């Protein structure tokens, strides 16, 4: 009994693996018969689950979904397992239930030059491959010149094949590379009243029929015949055959009627000259505008630009009129912040915001005798400025000098050719000068002087020696307000 049981178990394992015929070696399993030494199925009981017995051949065959591979289902009409899910489709394909077969779902299976596009990204889209295509299955579309029709090339910006040669143009048309389209190439495709002009590669109006109402052909162009042919705000220039504006109403939006009776754009200006009356050029946008301002610099001193209107105020001292300063509240006030805000010859008390005078005479004209009260020095100018001598006050720093004065270098002149004969040994080249040894007169070419000016020069430095410093007027001239 033990031997028989083991044999039956072994036969059962062999049969369960899908074999329809079993070599005879013992009693055939249930549902099979012995035929010519083989166990052949006699009923479905002798077949694995999902298979059925073919009584004529005694062989078990698949007869349900149970024995179909993953993704396949049993087709009772065709008698075979059929693919009904993306998992069993070839690479790049997905199952399309609407047609009952695998369909291309990625660029992998698209023809050369094509790319796959579309698909709604649902769970059944091409990337999921777990049941079928999404509601938008997508498709292969041309994506390069390789798949474009003859005479066309792929345009990546337009995302399509665009005509680039005569081949794809209609009969009578030629490709215009400048316009990048098909244009009429001979008289056959020109409309009535038009004539083909080879030089222009275009049909041009040559008859009255293609002129606007009130216009007629004159020397090869449509010319207005009266003011009635022109728009409101325009008149007909009979000599030129064109309508000219008489006011801004005769121009389109963004244009104005210039003095030449031509409509000129408000855009593209570089200065106020390019703009009509009551307008100015907004240099931030190069556009003529009639608002008050767009920049602070377009407002008067003491005003700033806010919301395109000039209003009283300031952001810095530069926004205020002369001698006024910008206070923390943004208003121009009569208060100095430095000597530059004060009249000539005065200092600024920044704490009090007021100008004051020390009573010093900073610049006093004198004659050739150079008589100056101590500690003032008698000075003259070498370059531009007054030609007479003047008395000046000594200084060490720029802050020692009042408004309109600067602390400048003082050099010693040996000989001025406009006043003396500089060839004299005691005045000319090499003559002794200065406070002691190491200084000698040397000729220098000075601006506005016709000959050499001999200045006391340091032998060591090789430049005119600076002996002292004095407050000199910035303008180069003394005047009545140089001091008290």
C-alpha positions in Angstrom: 0.0 0.0 0.0 2.8 2.4 0.8 4.4 1.8 -2.6 1.2 2.4 -4.5 0.6 5.7 -2.6 4.0 7.0 -3.4 3.6 6.1 -7.1 0.2 7.9 -7.3 1.7 11.0 -5.7 4.6 11.0 -8.2 2.2 10.6 -11.2 0.0 13.4 -9.8 3.0 15.8 -9.7 4.0 15.0 -13.3 0.4 15.6 -14.5 -0.1 18.7 -12.6 2.9 20.2 -14.3 0.8 20.4 -17.5 1.7 17.1 -19.3 -1.2 15.6 -21.1 0.4 12.2 -21.7 1.9 10.1 -19.0 4.2 7.1 -19.7 2.8 3.9 -18.4 4.4 2.6 -15.3 1.5 2.1 -13.0 -2.2 2.8 -12.9 -3.1 6.0 -14.7 -4.4 8.9 -12.5 -8.1 9.6 -12.2 -9.5 11.1 -15.4 -6.9 9.5 -17.7 -6.9 6.2 -19.6 -4.0 4.0 -20.7 -3.5 4.1 -24.5 -0.5 2.4 -26.1 1.5 2.6 -22.9 0.6 6.3 -22.2 -1.9 7.9 -19.8 -4.1 10.1 -21.9 -6.7 12.4 -20.5 -10.2 11.1 -20.8 -12.1 13.9 -18.9 -11.3 17.4 -17.6 -10.5 15.8 -14.3 -7.3 14.6 -15.8 -6.1 18.1 -16.7 -4.6 20.9 -14.6 -6.8 23.8 -13.3 -8.0 26.0 -16.2 -7.3 23.4 -18.9 -9.7 21.1 -20.7 -9.3 17.6 -22.2 -9.3 17.2 -26.0 -11.0 13.8 -26.2 -9.8 13.2 -29.7 -6.1 13.7 -28.9 -6.2 12.9 -25.2 -4.2 16.2 -24.6 -5.0 18.9 -22.1 -5.2 22.5 -23.5 -5.8 25.9 -22.0 -9.4 26.8 -21.7 -9.7 29.8 -19.3 -7.9 32.8 -17.8 -6.3 30.6 -15.1 -3.8 29.2 -17.5 -3.0 32.5 -19.5 0.2 34.4 -18.8 0.1 37.7 -16.9 -1.8 40.4 -18.8 -3.5 37.8 -21.1 -7.1 36.7 -21.0 -8.8 33.6 -22.6 -10.6 34.3 -25.9 -13.2 31.6 -26.2 -14.0 32.6 -29.8 -10.5 32.5 -31.0 -9.5 29.6 -28.7 -6.4 31.3 -27.4 -5.0 33.6 -24.8 -5.0 37.3 -26.0 -3.0 40.3 -24.5 -5.4 42.7 -22.8 -3.0 44.8 -20.6 0.0 47.0 -21.1 2.2 44.6 -19.2 2.2 42.2 -22.1 2.7 44.8 -24.8 6.0 45.4 -26.6 8.4 48.0 -25.3 7.0 51.5 -25.8 3.4 50.2 -26.4 0.4 50.3 -24.1 -2.9 48.4 -24.3 -5.7 50.5 -25.9 -9.1 49.1 -24.8 -11.0 51.1 -27.5 -9.4 49.1 -30.3 -8.5 46.0 -28.2 -4.8 45.9 -29.0 -1.4 47.3 -28.1 -0.8 50.8 -29.4 2.3 53.0 -29.5 2.6 55.1 -26.4 6.2 56.6 -26.4 8.8 58.0 -28.8 10.5 54.5 -28.7 8.0 53.1 -31.2 7.5 56.3 -33.2 8.9 56.5 -36.8 12.2 58.4 -37.4 11.8 62.1 -36.8 8.6 61.7 -34.8 8.0 62.2 -31.1 5.2 60.9 -28.9 3.0 63.6 -27.5 -0.3 63.7 -25.6 -1.6 61.4 -22.9 -3.4 62.8 -19.9 -1.0 61.4 -17.4 -3.6 59.1 -15.8 -2.9 55.8 -14.1 -3.3 54.0 -17.4 -1.1 56.3 -19.4 1.9 55.0 -21.3 4.3 55.3 -18.4 2.0 53.2 -16.1 1.7 50.2 -18.3 -0.7 48.5 -15.9 -4.0 48.2 -17.7 -4.5 50.4 -20.7 -4.0 53.9 -22.2 -5.4 57.0 -20.6 -8.5 58.9 -21.9 -6.1 60.9 -24.1 -3.9 58.2 -25.6 -1.5 60.6 -27.4 0.1 60.0 -30.7 3.3 60.2 -32.7 3.8 63.7 -34.3 6.5 65.0 -36.6 9.2 66.7 -34.5 12.1 67.3 -37.0 12.9 68.0 -40.6 13.3 64.3 -41.2 9.5 63.8 -41.4 8.6 67.1 -43.0 7.1 67.1 -46.5 9.3 68.0 -49.5 10.3 71.7 -49.5 9.6 72.3 -45.8 11.8 72.2 -42.7 11.0 71.9 -39.0 10.4 75.2 -37.1 11.0 74.7 -33.4 9.4 78.0 -32.5 6.2 77.3 -34.5 6.4 73.6 -33.6 5.6 72.5 -37.1 6.9 72.1 -40.7 7.2 75.4 -42.4 7.6 76.0 -46.1 11.1 77.1 -47.0 11.3 76.6 -50.8 9.3 77.1 -54.0 8.5 73.3 -54.0 5.8 73.7 -51.3 4.3 77.0 -52.7 1.1 77.0 -54.8 1.3 77.3 -58.6 2.6 80.7 -59.6 4.0 81.5 -56.2 7.6 81.5 -55.0 9.1 81.3 -51.6 10.2 84.7 -50.3 13.0 84.2 -47.7 12.7 87.8 -46.4 9.0 87.5 -45.7 9.4 83.8 -44.9 6.2 82.9 -46.8 5.0 82.1 -50.3 4.5 85.2 -52.5 3.1 85.7 -55.9 5.9 85.1 -58.4 4.4 86.2 -61.7 1.5 88.1 -63.3 -0.8 85.0 -63.3 -1.4 85.2 -59.5 -1.8 89.0 -59.2 -5.3 90.4 -58.5 -7.0 92.7 -61.0 -5.5 96.2 -61.3 -2.2 94.9 -60.0 1.0 94.3 -62.0 3.8 92.0 -60.9 7.1 93.9 -60.3 10.1 91.5 -60.4 12.4 94.0 -58.7 10.0 94.1 -55.7 9.0 90.4 -56.1 5.4 91.6 -55.4 2.2 92.6 -57.1 1.9 96.4 -57.1 -1.3 98.5 -57.6 -1.2 100.0 -61.1 -5.0 100.7 -61.7 -7.6 102.9 -60.2 -9.6 99.8 -59.1 -7.1 99.0 -56.3 -6.8 102.6 -55.0 -8.9 103.7 -51.9 -12.0 105.7 -52.5 -11.2 109.3 -53.6 -7.7 108.2 -54.9 -6.6 107.6 -58.4 -3.4 106.5 -60.1 -0.8 109.3 -60.7 2.8 108.5 -61.7 2.6 104.9 -60.5 0.9 105.5 -57.1 -2.5 106.2 -55.7 -2.9 110.0 -55.1 -5.7 111.8 -53.3 -8.0 113.9 -55.5 -9.5 116.2 -52.8 -9.8 116.7 -49.1 -12.9 114.5 -49.2 -10.5 111.5 -49.7 -8.7 112.2 -46.4 -9.6 111.4 -42.9 -10.8 114.0 -40.3 -8.0 116.4 -39.3 -6.3 115.9 -42.7 -6.2 117.7 -46.0 -5.1 116.6 -49.5 -1.7 117.7 -50.7 -2.5 117.8 -54.4 1.2 118.3 -55.4 2.3 115.1 -53.6 -1.0 113.3 -53.8 -0.9 112.4 -50.1 -3.1 113.3 -47.1 -1.4 115.5 -44.6 -2.5 116.2 -41.0 -3.5 119.7 -39.8 -3.8 118.8 -36.1 -3.3 115.8 -33.8 -6.8 114.6 -34.6 -5.5 113.7 -38.1 -3.0 111.2 -36.6 -3.4 107.7 -35.0 -3.1 107.2 -31.3 0.5 107.6 -30.1 1.3 110.1 -32.9 1.2 113.9 -33.2 1.1 116.3 -36.2 4.5 117.9 -36.5 5.3 121.2 -38.3 5.8 119.4 -41.6 2.2 118.2 -41.4 3.4 114.6 -41.0 2.3 112.3 -38.2 5.2 111.7 -35.9 5.4 109.0 -33.2 5.5 110.2 -29.6 8.0 107.3 -29.0 11.7 107.4 -29.8 12.4 111.0 -28.7 15.9 111.9 -27.6 15.2 115.5 -26.4 12.3 118.0 -26.0 12.9 119.2 -29.5 11.4 115.9 -30.8 8.1 116.5 -28.9 5.0 118.7 -29.6 4.2 121.8 -27.6 3.3 121.2 -23.9 5.1 117.9 -24.1 8.6 116.9 -22.9 10.8 113.9 -23.6 10.8 111.4 -20.8 14.3 110.1 -21.2 13.6 107.1 -19.0 11.4 105.7 -21.7 12.3 107.9 -24.8 8.6 108.9 -25.1 7.0 112.4 -25.4 4.6 112.9 -22.5 2.5 115.8 -21.2 2.6 114.9 -17.5 4.4 117.2 -15.1 7.4 115.0 -14.6 8.9 111.5 -14.4 12.2 112.6 -12.7 13.0 115.1 -10.0 15.4 116.8 -12.4 12.4 117.8 -14.6 11.0 120.0 -11.8 12.0 123.4 -10.7 14.5 123.9 -7.8 12.6 123.4 -4.6 10.4 120.7 -6.1 10.5 117.0 -6.5 8.5 114.6 -8.8 5.7 112.6 -7.1 3.1 110.6 -9.0 4.1 112.5 -12.2 3.5 115.9 -10.5 6.0 118.5 -9.4 5.4 119.2 -5.7 7.3 121.3 -3.1 10.0 119.4 -1.4 13.6 118.0 -1.7 15.5 114.8 -1.3 19.0 116.4 -1.2 20.6 119.9 -1.2 20.9 119.6 -5.0 17.1 119.9 -5.2 17.1 123.3 -3.5 17.7 126.8 -4.9 21.1 128.5 -4.4 21.9 129.1 -0.7 19.1 126.9 0.6 19.5 123.4 2.0 17.3 120.3 2.3 16.2 119.7 6.0 15.4 116.3 7.4 11.6 116.8 6.7 12.3 117.1 3.0 11.8 120.9 2.6 14.2 123.6 1.3 15.1 126.0 4.2 17.3 129.1 4.5 20.0 127.3 6.4 23.6 126.6 5.5 25.3 123.2 5.9 28.7 124.2 4.5 30.6 127.4 3.5 29.4 126.8 -0.1 25.9 127.9 0.9 27.1 131.3 2.0 27.9 134.5 0.2 31.5 135.2 -0.9 33.8 135.8 2.0 31.6 134.3 4.7 31.6 131.1 6.8 28.8 128.7 7.7 27.9 127.9 11.3 26.4 124.4 10.5 25.0 124.1 14.0 23.0 127.3 13.8 22.5 126.9 10.0 23.5 130.6 9.4 26.3 132.3 7.6 28.6 134.8 9.4 31.6 137.1 8.6 34.8 137.4 10.5 35.4 140.9 9.4 38.6 139.9 7.5 39.4 141.5 4.1 40.1 138.3 2.1 40.9 139.9 -1.2 41.9 143.6 -1.7 43.1 145.0 -5.0 46.4 146.9 -4.7 48.8 148.7 -7.1 52.3 147.9 -8.2 53.7 148.9 -4.8 52.0 145.8 -3.2 51.3 147.6 0.0 49.4 145.1 2.2 48.6 145.2 5.9 50.2 142.4 7.9 49.7 139.4 7.9 48.3 139.7 4.3 50.6 139.0 1.4 50.7 140.7 -2.0 49.9 138.1 -4.7 49.4 138.0 -8.5 48.0 135.3 -10.8 50.1 133.4 -13.3 47.2 132.2 -15.5 43.6 133.2 -15.9 42.3 135.9 -13.5 42.8 139.5 -12.7 46.0 141.1 -14.0 46.5 143.5 -11.0 48.1 142.5 -7.7 45.9 141.9 -4.6 46.3 141.4 -0.9 45.5 137.9 0.4 45.3 136.1 3.8 47.5 133.2 4.6 46.0 129.7 5.2 47.0 126.2 6.1 43.8 124.2 5.3 40.9 124.7 3.0 38.6 125.3 6.0 40.7 128.4 6.8 39.2 130.1 3.8 35.6 131.4 3.5 33.0 130.7 0.8 34.2 131.2 -2.8 37.9 131.0 -1.8 40.4 128.2 -1.9 43.7 127.6 -0.1 46.2 127.7 -2.9 50.0 127.4 -3.3 52.2 130.5 -3.4 55.3 130.4 -5.5 58.0 133.1 -5.9 58.3 134.8 -9.3 61.8 135.8 -10.4 60.9 137.5 -13.6 57.7 138.1 -15.6 58.6 138.7 -19.3 55.5 141.0 -19.7 57.1 143.4 -17.1 60.8 142.9 -17.2 63.8 142.0 -19.4 64.3 138.5 -18.1 67.7 138.2 -19.8 69.3 140.1 -16.9 71.6 137.8 -14.8 70.0 138.9 -11.5 66.5 137.9 -12.7 67.0 135.1 -15.3 68.1 131.5 -15.3 70.2 130.5 -12.3 69.8 133.7 -10.3 69.8 133.2 -6.6 66.3 133.2 -4.9 64.4 131.9 -2.0 65.1 131.6 1.7 68.6 130.3 1.3 70.9 127.9 -0.6 69.4 125.2 -2.8 67.0 127.6 -4.7 67.5 129.2 -8.1 65.5 130.9 -10.8 64.4 128.6 -13.6 62.3 129.3 -16.7 58.9 127.7 -17.1 56.3 127.7 -19.9 53.1 128.9 -18.3 49.6 128.9 -19.8 48.6 132.3 -21.3 52.2 133.6 -21.2 54.1 134.2 -24.5 57.6 133.6 -23.0 59.2 131.7 -20.2 58.3 132.8 -16.7 61.2 132.4 -14.2 60.1 130.9 -10.9 62.1 130.2 -7.8 62.8 126.5 -8.1 64.1 123.9 -5.6 67.2 122.3 -7.0 66.4 119.0 -5.2 62.8 118.7 -6.3 63.2 120.2 -9.7 59.8 122.0 -9.4 58.7 125.5 -8.4 59.1 125.8 -4.7 55.9 126.4 -2.6 56.8 128.8 0.2 53.4 129.5 1.7 49.6 129.1 1.1 47.0 131.8 0.8 43.2 132.1 0.3 42.6 133.0 -3.3 39.2 133.7 -5.0 38.0 130.7 -7.0 36.9 133.0 -9.8 40.4 134.6 -10.0 39.0 138.1 -9.3 38.5 140.2 -6.2 35.2 142.0 -6.0 33.3 144.3 -3.6 32.0 141.4 -1.5 35.4 139.8 -0.8 35.2 141.1 2.8 33.7 143.9 4.9 
